Amino acid sequence: MLAGLVLIFAGLYWARLVQALERRGVRVLTLEDASDFQGVRRNLRRVGDALGQRPAAEAIVADMDRRLARSAGAWKGRRAIY
């Protein structure tokens, strides 16, 4: 069950909320903003660890990596801006 865990992305404006939740005994996991795939992997693993579900997190990371590998070259050298 996921009750009792709150996930929050890092940010200065969340500090007071995090403190208030923690004072009330709520377990808070603060995640850094993932600006690349390595950051996404890191966040998935941290959530998996926090929930005691590291194997499930690793399976999600492995699936993501397989999909990324399959898409390699899909742009045929063209660049994209996001």
N, C-alpha and C positions, 0 to 999 in steps of 0.2 A: 504494500500500500504506500502511496506517495504522500500521505498526510504528514504534516509537520516539517516539510522541506519547502522552502521558497527559493526559486532561482531568480537572480537579479543580475542584469548586465551592469558592468562597472560604470560609474559616473558620479560626479561630485554631488549632484542633486539627489542621489539615492542614499547618501550617508545617514541622514536623520531617520529615514524609513528603516534602514538596516538596523540601526541602533535600537529603535523602538521595538522592532520584531524580536531581536535578540534578547532584550530586557524581558520580554514576555515568554521566553523559552523556545522561540521558533528557530529552528536550524536554518540558516541562510547560506546559500552558496553563491558567491559573487563571481560572475564570469567576465573575462576580458572580451572586448569586441574582437571578433575574428575577422581580420582583414585579408586572410589568405587561407588556403586549404590546410596548412599546418596548424593554424589557429583553430580551425573547425575541428580537426582531429584532437587537439589538446582539450578543447571544451567538451567534446563528446566523452573523452576518457575521464575528465573530472566529474562530469555528471554520473557516469557509470560507477565510478568509485564512491561517490557520495550516496548512491542508492544501493551499493553492494551488488552492482550488476556489471562489473568490468567485462566479463565475457560477452555480454550483449552489446556493450559499447564497442568492443573490438570487432564484433561482427558487422556493426553499422559502418565502422571505419573501413573495414575490408571491402564491403559492398561499394562504398563511395569510391575507393581506390580502383576497384575493377571497372566501375562505370567511367571514371576519368581516363583510365588506360584505353578503354574502347573508343573514347571520343578523341584520342590523340590524332592530330592531323585533320580533323573534321573541317577546320577552317582553311585548309590548304594554303597556309602561309599568310592569309589575310589577318589583319589586326582588328580588334574590336575595342571600343571604349565603353565602359560601364559607368 
